[in-house]
Amino acid sequence: MRLATIRTAGLTRAVRVDPGADAAIEIDGAGDLGELLSDPDWRARAAGASGRVHTLSALASTDYAPVVVRPGKIVCVGLNYREHILEMGRELPTHPTLFAKYAEALIGAGDDILIPREAADTVDWEGELAVVVGRPLRHASTAQAAEAIAGFTVMNDVTVRAYQYRTTQWLQGKTFESSTPLGPVLVTADELPARAHVSTTVGETRRQHASIDDLVFSPADLLSYISRIVTLRPGDVVATGTPGGVGHASEPPEHLADGERVTVTVDGIGSVSNRLRILDVGGI
């Protein structure tokens, strides 16, 4: 099953996406997927969607909101692809490296990435597979965590490197408002290929390409680990980390320029494709 949150008539609506029928069908009573997932019976509600039908092929990329508009938690994982860990000159971790984003960072699959000019010199790309939680988890085993996954989506963990490395804590470089695409759809686990690839292109140049079987910690491992720290709730998002090929690791380092387009694709899900727009605003 494929689900999304679309923008229509100034509102957002959760929809079931049926590519074969060229249809996005509104799920009654659900303003976004976060609201839908709060219902333990969400799968049946989505399967039985009978609301307004939108022509899928007529939807613009900017009609897609973040799949979960305001998740209670966005937990991100650093250094989780073996190749990326090695390119950054580090050893394989024994525990996940965790950091957070705030909901204000999220944008839709085709929205512009907005960065203030004062922070614009070191904007980097990080294509990722993201997991959306489908039921509450606390002190969960890996098997229990796997069963609690609602589905998977695509994230670009856009990072302002100069801010990230101002201190030993990464948060300030990771959660700039309106910087993080999440979408376009959520696919349930049965639709994600076991060896799905995450790919990132900047302009026409492919910069990242790796299979998710290169992950050190699997999605279920991550949810289990995080659930020992805090309760994960329906609609929470966990980003599983980025593969090798980030701009910061290039020699010399490379970064996004104003107007440049970056596209992240995950097999079986789709793509987020966004332009960087530099804003002239007051000092930070």
C-alpha positions as a Markdown table, in Angstrom:
| # | Residue | x | y | z |
|---|---|---|---|---|
| 1 | Met | 0.0 | 0.0 | 0.0 |
| 2 | Arg | 1.1 | 3.5 | -0.8 |
| 3 | Leu | 0.0 | 6.5 | 1.2 |
| 4 | Ala | 0.6 | 10.3 | 1.1 |
| 5 | Thr | -0.4 | 13.6 | 2.4 |
| 6 | Ile | -1.4 | 16.1 | -0.3 |
| 7 | Arg | -2.3 | 19.8 | -0.3 |
| 8 | Thr | -5.8 | 20.6 | -1.6 |
| 9 | Ala | -8.0 | 23.7 | -1.2 |
| 10 | Gly | -5.7 | 25.2 | 1.4 |
| 11 | Leu | -5.7 | 22.1 | 3.6 |
| 12 | Thr | -3.9 | 18.8 | 3.8 |
| 13 | Arg | -5.5 | 15.4 | 3.3 |
| 14 | Ala | -4.2 | 11.8 | 3.8 |
| 15 | Val | -4.7 | 9.7 | 0.6 |
| 16 | Arg | -4.2 | 6.2 | -0.6 |
| 17 | Val | -2.2 | 6.3 | -3.8 |
| 18 | Asp | -3.2 | 3.8 | -6.5 |
| 19 | Pro | -0.8 | 4.3 | -9.4 |
| 20 | Gly | -2.6 | 1.6 | -11.5 |
| 21 | Ala | -5.8 | 3.6 | -11.3 |
| 22 | Asp | -4.0 | 7.0 | -11.6 |
| 23 | Ala | -5.8 | 7.9 | -8.4 |
| 24 | Ala | -5.1 | 9.4 | -5.0 |
| 25 | Ile | -8.2 | 8.7 | -2.8 |
| 26 | Glu | -8.8 | 10.8 | 0.3 |
| 27 | Ile | -9.1 | 8.8 | 3.6 |
| 28 | Asp | -12.1 | 10.2 | 5.4 |
| 29 | Gly | -11.3 | 12.0 | 8.6 |
| 30 | Ala | -7.5 | 12.1 | 8.2 |
| 31 | Gly | -5.9 | 15.5 | 7.6 |
| 32 | Asp | -2.4 | 13.9 | 7.2 |
| 33 | Leu | -0.7 | 10.5 | 7.7 |
| 34 | Gly | 0.2 | 11.4 | 11.3 |
| 35 | Glu | -3.5 | 11.7 | 12.1 |
| 36 | Leu | -4.3 | 8.5 | 10.3 |
| 37 | Leu | -1.6 | 6.5 | 12.0 |
| 38 | Ser | -2.9 | 7.5 | 15.4 |
| 39 | Asp | -5.8 | 5.2 | 14.8 |
| 40 | Pro | -4.8 | 1.5 | 15.5 |
| 41 | Asp | -7.1 | 0.6 | 12.7 |
| 42 | Trp | -5.3 | 2.8 | 10.1 |
| 43 | Arg | -4.6 | 0.0 | 7.7 |
| 44 | Ala | -8.2 | -0.9 | 7.3 |
| 45 | Arg | -9.2 | 2.7 | 7.0 |
| 46 | Ala | -6.6 | 3.3 | 4.3 |
| 47 | Ala | -7.6 | 0.2 | 2.4 |
| 48 | Gly | -11.2 | 1.2 | 2.5 |
| 49 | Ala | -10.6 | 4.9 | 1.5 |
| 50 | Ser | -13.7 | 6.2 | -0.3 |
| 51 | Gly | -13.3 | 10.0 | -0.2 |
| 52 | Arg | -12.6 | 12.5 | -3.0 |
| 53 | Val | -10.5 | 11.1 | -5.8 |
| 54 | His | -7.6 | 13.1 | -7.3 |
| 55 | Thr | -6.1 | 12.3 | -10.6 |
| 56 | Leu | -2.6 | 11.2 | -9.6 |
| 57 | Ser | -0.9 | 12.2 | -12.8 |
| 58 | Ala | -2.3 | 15.7 | -12.5 |
| 59 | Leu | -0.8 | 16.3 | -9.0 |
| 60 | Ala | 2.3 | 18.6 | -9.1 |
| 61 | Ser | 5.3 | 17.8 | -7.0 |
| 62 | Thr | 4.4 | 20.8 | -4.8 |
| 63 | Asp | 1.0 | 19.3 | -4.1 |
| 64 | Tyr | 2.7 | 16.8 | -1.8 |
| 65 | Ala | 3.2 | 17.9 | 1.8 |
| 66 | Pro | 5.6 | 16.1 | 4.1 |
| 67 | Val | 4.1 | 12.6 | 4.6 |
| 68 | Val | 3.7 | 13.4 | 8.3 |
| 69 | Val | 3.3 | 17.1 | 8.6 |
| 70 | Arg | 4.1 | 17.5 | 12.3 |
| 71 | Pro | 5.7 | 14.3 | 13.7 |
| 72 | Gly | 6.1 | 14.3 | 17.5 |
| 73 | Lys | 9.7 | 13.2 | 17.0 |
| 74 | Ile | 12.2 | 13.2 | 14.2 |
| 75 | Val | 15.2 | 11.0 | 15.2 |
| 76 | Cys | 18.1 | 10.9 | 12.8 |
| 77 | Val | 21.0 | 8.5 | 12.6 |
| 78 | Gly | 24.5 | 9.5 | 11.7 |
| 79 | Leu | 27.2 | 7.3 | 10.3 |
| 80 | Asn | 25.1 | 4.2 | 9.5 |
| 81 | Tyr | 26.4 | 3.2 | 6.1 |
| 82 | Arg | 29.7 | 1.3 | 6.2 |
| 83 | Glu | 30.9 | 3.1 | 3.1 |
| 84 | His | 30.1 | 6.6 | 4.5 |
| 85 | Ile | 31.7 | 5.8 | 7.8 |
| 86 | Leu | 34.9 | 4.8 | 6.1 |
| 87 | Glu | 34.9 | 7.9 | 3.9 |
| 88 | Met | 34.6 | 10.1 | 7.0 |
| 89 | Gly | 37.6 | 8.4 | 8.5 |
| 90 | Arg | 35.8 | 6.7 | 11.4 |
| 91 | Glu | 35.5 | 3.2 | 12.8 |
| 92 | Leu | 32.2 | 1.2 | 12.6 |
| 93 | Pro | 30.1 | 2.1 | 15.6 |
| 94 | Thr | 28.9 | -0.2 | 18.3 |
| 95 | His | 25.8 | 2.0 | 19.0 |
| 96 | Pro | 23.8 | 4.3 | 16.8 |
| 97 | Thr | 24.7 | 8.0 | 16.7 |
| 98 | Leu | 21.5 | 9.9 | 17.2 |
| 99 | Phe | 20.4 | 13.5 | 16.8 |
| 100 | Ala | 17.1 | 15.2 | 16.3 |
| 101 | Lys | 15.3 | 17.5 | 14.0 |
| 102 | Tyr | 12.2 | 19.7 | 14.6 |
| 103 | Ala | 9.0 | 19.5 | 12.6 |
| 104 | Glu | 9.6 | 23.0 | 11.3 |
| 105 | Ala | 12.5 | 21.7 | 9.3 |
| 106 | Leu | 10.2 | 19.5 | 7.1 |
| 107 | Ile | 9.1 | 20.4 | 3.5 |
| 108 | Gly | 7.3 | 18.5 | 0.8 |
| 109 | Ala | 8.7 | 16.5 | -2.0 |
| 110 | Gly | 8.9 | 19.4 | -4.5 |
| 111 | Asp | 9.2 | 22.4 | -2.2 |
| 112 | Asp | 12.2 | 24.7 | -2.2 |
| 113 | Ile | 14.9 | 24.3 | 0.4 |
| 114 | Leu | 15.1 | 27.7 | 2.1 |
| 115 | Ile | 18.4 | 28.7 | 3.7 |
| 116 | Pro | 19.3 | 32.2 | 5.1 |
| 117 | Arg | 22.2 | 33.8 | 3.2 |
| 118 | Glu | 24.2 | 34.0 | 6.4 |
| 119 | Ala | 24.3 | 30.2 | 6.5 |
| 120 | Ala | 24.4 | 29.4 | 2.8 |
| 121 | Asp | 28.1 | 28.6 | 2.1 |
| 122 | Thr | 28.2 | 25.0 | 3.3 |
| 123 | Val | 24.8 | 23.5 | 2.4 |
| 124 | Asp | 25.2 | 19.7 | 1.8 |
| 125 | Trp | 23.0 | 16.8 | 0.7 |
| 126 | Glu | 22.3 | 13.6 | 2.5 |
| 127 | Gly | 19.9 | 11.2 | 0.8 |
| 128 | Glu | 18.2 | 8.8 | 3.2 |
| 129 | Leu | 15.6 | 6.1 | 3.7 |
| 130 | Ala | 13.3 | 7.1 | 6.5 |
| 131 | Val | 11.0 | 5.0 | 8.7 |
| 132 | Val | 7.6 | 6.0 | 9.9 |
| 133 | Val | 6.3 | 4.5 | 13.1 |
| 134 | Gly | 2.9 | 2.8 | 13.1 |
| 135 | Arg | 2.2 | 2.0 | 16.7 |
| 136 | Pro | 3.6 | 2.9 | 20.2 |
| 137 | Leu | 7.0 | 1.3 | 21.0 |
| 138 | Arg | 8.7 | 1.2 | 24.4 |
| 139 | His | 11.5 | -1.2 | 25.4 |
| 140 | Ala | 10.8 | -3.2 | 22.2 |
| 141 | Ser | 12.7 | -6.1 | 20.8 |
| 142 | Thr | 13.9 | -6.0 | 17.2 |
| 143 | Ala | 11.1 | -8.3 | 16.1 |
| 144 | Gln | 8.5 | -6.1 | 17.9 |
| 145 | Ala | 10.0 | -3.0 | 16.3 |
| 146 | Ala | 9.8 | -4.5 | 12.8 |
| 147 | Glu | 6.1 | -5.2 | 13.3 |
| 148 | Ala | 5.6 | -1.5 | 14.4 |
| 149 | Ile | 6.9 | 0.0 | 11.2 |
| 150 | Ala | 4.1 | 1.7 | 9.3 |
| 151 | Gly | 6.2 | 2.1 | 6.2 |
| 152 | Phe | 9.1 | 3.9 | 4.6 |
| 153 | Thr | 9.7 | 7.2 | 2.8 |
| 154 | Val | 12.5 | 9.4 | 1.4 |
| 155 | Met | 14.3 | 12.1 | 3.3 |
| 156 | Asn | 17.1 | 14.6 | 2.3 |
| 157 | Asp | 18.8 | 15.4 | 5.5 |
| 158 | Val | 20.1 | 18.8 | 4.2 |
| 159 | Thr | 22.9 | 20.0 | 6.4 |
| 160 | Val | 24.6 | 23.3 | 7.0 |
| 161 | Arg | 28.1 | 22.0 | 7.7 |
| 162 | Ala | 29.5 | 25.3 | 9.1 |
| 163 | Tyr | 26.8 | 25.2 | 11.7 |
| 164 | Gln | 27.0 | 21.5 | 12.3 |
| 165 | Tyr | 30.7 | 21.7 | 13.2 |
| 166 | Arg | 30.6 | 24.9 | 15.3 |
| 167 | Thr | 30.4 | 22.6 | 18.3 |
| 168 | Thr | 30.5 | 18.8 | 19.0 |
| 169 | Gln | 26.7 | 18.7 | 19.0 |
| 170 | Trp | 25.2 | 18.5 | 15.5 |
| 171 | Leu | 21.7 | 19.8 | 16.0 |
| 172 | Gln | 22.2 | 23.4 | 14.9 |
| 173 | Gly | 23.4 | 22.3 | 11.4 |
| 174 | Lys | 20.7 | 19.8 | 11.0 |
| 175 | Thr | 17.4 | 21.4 | 11.6 |
| 176 | Phe | 17.3 | 24.7 | 9.7 |
| 177 | Glu | 13.6 | 25.6 | 9.1 |
| 178 | Ser | 12.2 | 24.6 | 5.8 |
| 179 | Ser | 15.3 | 22.6 | 4.8 |
| 180 | Thr | 14.4 | 18.9 | 4.9 |
| 181 | Pro | 12.3 | 17.2 | 2.2 |
| 182 | Leu | 10.2 | 14.2 | 3.4 |
| 183 | Gly | 8.1 | 12.2 | 0.9 |
| 184 | Pro | 6.6 | 11.9 | -1.6 |
| 185 | Val | 4.8 | 8.8 | -0.3 |
| 186 | Leu | 4.9 | 6.2 | 2.4 |
| 187 | Val | 5.1 | 2.6 | 1.3 |
| 188 | Thr | 4.4 | -0.3 | 3.5 |
| 189 | Ala | 7.1 | -2.8 | 4.1 |
| 190 | Asp | 5.9 | -5.2 | 1.4 |
| 191 | Glu | 6.5 | -2.6 | -1.3 |
| 192 | Leu | 10.2 | -1.8 | -0.3 |
| 193 | Pro | 12.7 | -4.0 | -2.2 |
| 194 | Ala | 15.0 | -5.9 | 0.1 |
| 195 | Arg | 18.1 | -4.4 | -1.6 |
| 196 | Ala | 16.6 | -1.0 | -2.4 |
| 197 | His | 19.1 | 1.7 | -3.4 |
| 198 | Val | 19.3 | 5.2 | -2.2 |
| 199 | Ser | 20.5 | 7.6 | -4.9 |
| 200 | Thr | 21.2 | 11.3 | -4.8 |
| 201 | Thr | 21.8 | 13.5 | -7.9 |
| 202 | Val | 22.9 | 17.2 | -7.8 |
| 203 | Gly | 21.9 | 18.7 | -11.2 |
| 204 | Glu | 22.5 | 15.8 | -13.6 |
| 205 | Thr | 25.4 | 14.3 | -11.6 |
| 206 | Arg | 24.9 | 11.3 | -9.4 |
| 207 | Arg | 26.6 | 11.8 | -6.1 |
| 208 | Gln | 25.3 | 9.0 | -3.9 |
| 209 | His | 24.3 | 5.4 | -4.6 |
| 210 | Ala | 24.1 | 2.6 | -2.2 |
| 211 | Ser | 22.0 | -0.4 | -1.2 |
| 212 | Ile | 20.2 | -0.3 | 2.1 |
| 213 | Asp | 21.8 | -3.6 | 2.9 |
| 214 | Asp | 25.0 | -1.6 | 3.6 |
| 215 | Leu | 23.3 | -0.2 | 6.8 |
| 216 | Val | 25.1 | -1.1 | 10.0 |
| 217 | Phe | 21.9 | -0.9 | 12.0 |
| 218 | Ser | 18.7 | -1.9 | 10.3 |
| 219 | Pro | 15.5 | 0.1 | 10.6 |
| 220 | Ala | 14.1 | -2.4 | 13.2 |
| 221 | Asp | 17.4 | -2.3 | 15.1 |
| 222 | Leu | 17.1 | 1.5 | 15.3 |
| 223 | Leu | 13.5 | 1.6 | 16.4 |
| 224 | Ser | 14.3 | -1.0 | 19.1 |
| 225 | Tyr | 17.3 | 1.0 | 20.3 |
| 226 | Ile | 15.5 | 4.3 | 20.4 |
| 227 | Ser | 12.5 | 2.8 | 22.2 |
| 228 | Arg | 14.8 | 2.0 | 25.2 |
| 229 | Ile | 15.4 | 5.8 | 25.5 |
| 230 | Val | 11.9 | 7.2 | 24.7 |
| 231 | Thr | 8.5 | 6.0 | 23.7 |
| 232 | Leu | 8.1 | 6.0 | 19.9 |
| 233 | Arg | 4.6 | 6.9 | 18.8 |
| 234 | Pro | 2.6 | 6.6 | 15.6 |
| 235 | Gly | 3.8 | 9.2 | 13.0 |
| 236 | Asp | 7.3 | 9.6 | 14.5 |
| 237 | Val | 10.0 | 9.5 | 11.9 |
| 238 | Val | 13.4 | 7.9 | 12.1 |
| 239 | Ala | 15.9 | 8.7 | 9.3 |
| 240 | Thr | 18.3 | 5.8 | 8.9 |
| 241 | Gly | 21.5 | 7.6 | 7.8 |
| 242 | Thr | 23.2 | 8.6 | 4.5 |
| 243 | Pro | 25.5 | 6.6 | 2.3 |
| 244 | Gly | 28.9 | 7.8 | 1.0 |
| 245 | Gly | 29.1 | 10.6 | -1.5 |
| 246 | Val | 28.2 | 13.7 | 0.6 |
| 247 | Gly | 29.8 | 17.0 | -0.6 |
| 248 | His | 31.6 | 17.6 | 2.6 |
| 249 | Ala | 33.7 | 14.5 | 2.1 |
| 250 | Ser | 34.9 | 15.6 | -1.4 |
| 251 | Glu | 38.4 | 16.9 | -2.0 |
| 252 | Pro | 38.0 | 19.9 | -1.9 |
| 253 | Pro | 34.6 | 19.9 | -0.2 |
| 254 | Glu | 31.6 | 20.7 | -2.4 |
| 255 | His | 28.3 | 22.3 | -1.5 |
| 256 | Leu | 25.0 | 23.3 | -3.0 |
| 257 | Ala | 24.6 | 26.6 | -4.8 |
| 258 | Asp | 21.6 | 28.9 | -5.0 |
| 259 | Gly | 19.1 | 27.5 | -7.5 |
| 260 | Glu | 20.8 | 24.1 | -7.7 |
| 261 | Arg | 18.4 | 21.1 | -7.7 |
| 262 | Val | 19.1 | 18.0 | -5.6 |
| 263 | Thr | 17.1 | 14.8 | -6.0 |
| 264 | Val | 17.0 | 11.8 | -3.7 |
| 265 | Thr | 15.4 | 8.6 | -4.9 |
| 266 | Val | 14.8 | 5.3 | -3.1 |
| 267 | Asp | 13.8 | 2.3 | -5.1 |
| 268 | Gly | 10.2 | 1.3 | -4.6 |
| 269 | Ile | 9.2 | 4.6 | -3.1 |
| 270 | Gly | 10.0 | 7.5 | -5.4 |
| 271 | Ser | 11.9 | 10.8 | -5.2 |
| 272 | Val | 12.1 | 14.2 | -3.5 |
| 273 | Ser | 13.5 | 16.8 | -5.8 |
| 274 | Asn | 14.1 | 20.3 | -4.5 |
| 275 | Arg | 15.9 | 23.5 | -5.4 |
| 276 | Leu | 18.0 | 25.4 | -2.9 |
| 277 | Arg | 16.9 | 29.0 | -2.5 |
| 278 | Ile | 19.0 | 31.4 | -0.5 |
| 279 | Leu | 17.1 | 34.0 | 1.4 |
| 280 | Asp | 18.1 | 37.5 | 2.2 |
| 281 | Val | 16.9 | 37.9 | 5.8 |
| 282 | Gly | 18.1 | 39.4 | 9.1 |
| 283 | Gly | 21.1 | 38.2 | 11.0 |
| 284 | Ile | 21.0 | 34.9 | 12.9 |
